[in-house]
Amino acid sequence: MVVRIRLSRFGNKHQPFYNIVVAQARSARDSKPLEVIGTFNPVPQRPTNLSDEEARRARAYKEVSLDRSRAKYWIGVGAQPSDSVWRLMSLAGIVRESKKAGESKKATEEKAQE
């Protein structure tokens, strides 16, 4: 039974919002997960507590909140993150190497041996 850490989409059309969930690999994207460990808002947000001029100069950010201890637990017991979740976890410092989309584990091992 393979457990995956992946994104589950919520929100309206053109306003996506994702929960970072732990679910069985064969279950549907929006089915009930084993656990929700975080959220991801990919729509760039501007800071709200600044003056108008400062807000124009401020950089927009994408909001990610992640329960680091639960993510480390699930990685430790063998859950496999999807490519997009792998990228988010590498930004948070939970996983070390960047996983390239479509690159298999065997190809990574062959590169390491060379």
Secondary structure as UniProt FT lines:
FT   STRAND          3..12
FT   TURN            13..14
FT   STRAND          15..24
FT   TURN            25..26
FT   TURN            29..30
FT   STRAND          35..45
FT   HELIX           52..57
FT   STRAND          61..66
FT   HELIX           68..76
FT   TURN            77..78
FT   STRAND          80..81
FT   HELIX           83..92
FT   TURN            101..102
FT   HELIX           105..113
//
